[in-house]
Amino acid sequence: MFPLRSTLYAGSLLLATSLTVHAKPLNLIGPWEIHSLEPSSSSGILFTRLQIAETLVDADKHGTLQPGLASRWQAAPDQLSWRFTLRDGARFHDGSPVTAANVVAALERARKKPGMLENAPISAIRTDGKDVLIQLSKPFSPLPAVFAHSHTQILAPASYAADGSVKSIIGSGPYRVTRLQLPQRATVQAFAGWQGRKPAITDASYQAIGRAESRSLMAESGQADIAFGLDPVSITRLKSSPRVSILSATLPRAIQIKFNAGHKWLNSPAMRLAISQSINRQAIATALLRDPEMAASQLFPPTMTAWHQKSLPALGYQPQEARRGFAALGWKPAADGQLLRNGERLALTLRTYPDRPELPLIATALQEQLRQAGIAVQVKVGNSSDIPAAHKDGTLELALYARNYALVPDPLVTLLDDFSVDGADWGVMKWQNAALSQQLAALGRGGLTAPQAATARLKVATVLQQQLPVLPVAWYRQSAAVSKQLRGVSLDPQERSYRLSDMSWGR
């Protein structure tokens, strides 16, 4: 039962909502199903993208940190504690106030789940009056960026069942949930108690549509107002549509191949380099992505301005060098061109998934390019969860996926996880490098001058370019088909928000 004040507040919200004259609902579609209400799951990001739930820290399109539920934050002089001051007057969608105790409870719960918080050196989270105090076991300069990750979204106490599981999504953002139909649909409505500027779009829904062709047809026919996850062929066709416009944003994301670097055939940098030299990235980017600029010459795309290194020798298609590399490793072509060594065929399995429609296409192109190099590749298209599962059980050989290096606004946090000594589901497998670990650790501790930090980032990029524990294939440009009736639509390069509250219908 709510306290009297909360009950009156909730009643006033209900009355205000009932008196609102609703404009046309906004319909968004994408490939990502809602498998769980759990914030730490891959589906949890939808609740921040739809601006239902907030995190302590937000970020703008450049990744610059901005206030979220925390209006400000500050590190102690010894860098072993951080104080986050909550925004005055914030309330959850059930009318209850956002308190420091609520925030601590949500973050403590998140710490027990797999995710970014488990990789931060947090020793304690506690309240200090109206503030939240984070104690660290060692300095960790990117800590505020960690609290921009969707896993750290703050939900109301009423969101949780007695056993601690999430039974409903009660956030504090500009939109509240009105209906959830897992795994397909979420419907939201503007929250009357939102403290910021009132959204012009009062009602919106997200629907998961599996096929890229279906999403493009729904956008073209007007059944969807914004369609994400379009394949390159559809993008080309929709550019001439009178009903929609195509918006694009280059992301801090790379389409890459993950190697099992402990595999008997993949455990040397020379072998991984020969495979890299067998791949024609320019042809893939031009023919499949319809975007030659997205051919990856290194792991970090130009949008990662602090990490992209123009001085690095570019990865490229060098089939003759590849043949020499394979030969030096003892691999000789048989009569049919298949590479053999000690009587064994060079045959590998490449896993990928269809959530991003370009991935199976790229996997097929890689299969053919590597066949021409003498490598037999079997492509398995399954669920995205198959890749971390195969990493854990050790059966993974190759995996193709799109890695977002802005999971938190500071890429360092993702890199510390992906290139940890123990490896990571979406990072390296059975590979480590002391020099790289040392540079990442120094960046994580902070206290470096700007030139020192730039040098450390260059050393990290150089090791990755030389060792190739993951192999970049293409950089990533996100595109969406948007109804020409909508105004104020923009794509978030950080992929944190759909920015519904910035949109309006044209007259």
C-alpha angles and dihedrals in degrees: 000000000000121000112254094259092051091047092053090046093050090048092052090051091051090050092047091049093049091053094050116109103223122219123214111307117247116233120205125183132189141154097258117104122209102239098164145011090223110117091214092058124090088255092059093082090068090070092057093041089055089048093240098122128034133213125213091253130036131191137214125230091278093053092253109151117250134181116278121162084335113070091198143352137198138185123230116245091259090051089230097111136037127200120211116193113206124229111263116250098010113157136188121239091260089061096254118131122254104242133183088247091056091051094048091049092051093047094046088052090050090051090063092055127077109266147083096317093062089060095053116087093243114158098175143359117202144153123259106187106298092342132088115230121202116199118202132201089215136003114286113181099192094054096118089055090056089062090060091065117109091236087069096055113140118235129185119261089248089064091076131077122222091268091054097254120132111258099171139006109245108167136161102238130114091273131054128202116256098171139005123192108180127243099007116037146029123184123197139184132199111271111238091208096056111130097210133069110317113251117246089211102070100177131035141160136199121209128187111227115183104205121067091212090056092050093052092048091050090052092047093049095046095248088119127039095198124021122190129190100043123174118237094250092055092047090056091050095045092053087077095046116117090210104054142035125213116234120191137186128183109233135207087247133114131202101223146166117239114211128206090229090190092061112115091240099038102043099100129073088224091060093046090049092051090052089049091051089053092061121090100207093173092058092048094049093046101042102033107024093033085220116099092185089068094069103120118233092175137004100263114066122223090257087070089071096176093049106034109097117205090188095065117105104252123247109240149161108283108156096172092052088047092055091050090049093052091047092051088055091052099260112138126183117246122216090278092049094254113140115242134185125178089347095305124121117228097242125155139174120233117200124201140148138228101232087101102045096212094061099076089046092052090045090056091049091049090049090057096043092050091046088058088052090053100260120124108216125188112202118213115191110195141127119323087240089066090076099059089039091055089045090055097047093043097239096112116113105164131357131186117205144138111255119203110213091188097064080129120020093253107064090206091078092057092044092052088056100039095048099037120137091254094048126231140246092252096025136054125338121210093342133112138164123196095208093052092046090051093053094046091049091051091051090048093053091053125202094111121133116242092259091047092051091048090051091050092051090049091052091050093050091046094053091049091049092050100039099035099200084163121026120219115220105168141352119235137250116185116214133185135185109232129191112248088227091070124089130196096027117153134161117239109229088203090055090223099122143019086215094225091162090063094055132091139171117258122236 
